[in-house]
């Protein structure tokens, strides 16, 4: 499987668990992340092609 590196440009508030408590995102704007080759939803805004993913689809986060 080919891996891809990307920069997070936006995040939502997170997801809710079965009890309704908010589970916050573990990535922030500006983080460099590792993504799988497939699974993202492409979205075009102006001239930019962006990719939407759930937090659980992110394979890892680069430090430093």
C-alpha positions as CSV (number, residue, x, y, z in Angstrom):
1,X,0.0,0.0,0.0
2,X,1.4,3.4,-0.9
3,X,1.4,5.9,1.9
4,X,0.9,9.7,1.5
5,X,2.0,12.6,3.7
6,X,-0.3,15.6,4.0
7,X,-0.8,18.7,6.1
8,X,-4.0,19.1,8.1
9,X,-5.7,22.4,7.0
10,X,-9.0,22.0,9.1
11,X,-10.5,19.8,11.7
12,X,-13.9,19.3,13.1
13,X,-14.9,19.2,16.8
14,X,-14.6,15.4,17.0
15,X,-17.1,12.6,17.3
16,X,-19.5,11.6,19.9
17,X,-19.4,8.3,21.8
18,X,-22.4,6.1,22.6
19,X,-23.1,8.1,25.7
20,X,-23.0,11.4,23.8
21,X,-19.7,12.6,25.1
22,X,-17.4,14.4,22.7
23,X,-14.2,12.6,21.7
24,X,-11.9,15.4,20.5
25,X,-9.7,15.2,17.5
26,X,-6.1,14.1,18.1
27,X,-4.7,16.2,15.2
28,X,-4.6,20.0,14.8
29,X,-4.3,22.4,11.9
30,X,-0.7,22.4,10.6
31,X,0.0,18.8,11.7
32,X,1.8,16.6,9.1
33,X,0.0,13.2,8.9
34,X,0.4,9.9,7.2
35,X,-2.6,8.8,5.1
36,X,-3.5,5.6,3.2
37,X,-3.5,5.7,-0.6
38,X,-7.3,5.2,-0.9
39,X,-10.3,6.2,1.2
40,X,-10.4,10.0,1.1
41,X,-13.3,11.9,-0.3
42,X,-12.0,14.4,-2.9
43,X,-13.4,18.0,-2.7
44,X,-12.5,20.8,-5.1
45,X,-12.7,24.3,-3.7
46,X,-11.7,26.9,-6.2
47,X,-8.4,25.6,-7.8
48,X,-7.6,23.5,-4.8
49,X,-8.3,19.7,-4.6
50,X,-8.7,18.7,-1.0
51,X,-9.3,15.3,0.6
52,X,-11.7,14.7,3.5
53,X,-10.9,11.9,6.0
54,X,-12.2,10.8,9.3
55,X,-9.7,10.9,12.2
56,X,-9.7,7.1,12.4
57,X,-8.5,7.0,8.8
58,X,-5.3,8.9,9.7
59,X,-2.5,6.3,10.0
60,X,0.0,8.5,12.0
61,X,1.2,11.9,12.8
62,X,4.8,13.2,12.2
63,X,6.5,14.8,15.2
64,X,8.9,17.7,15.1
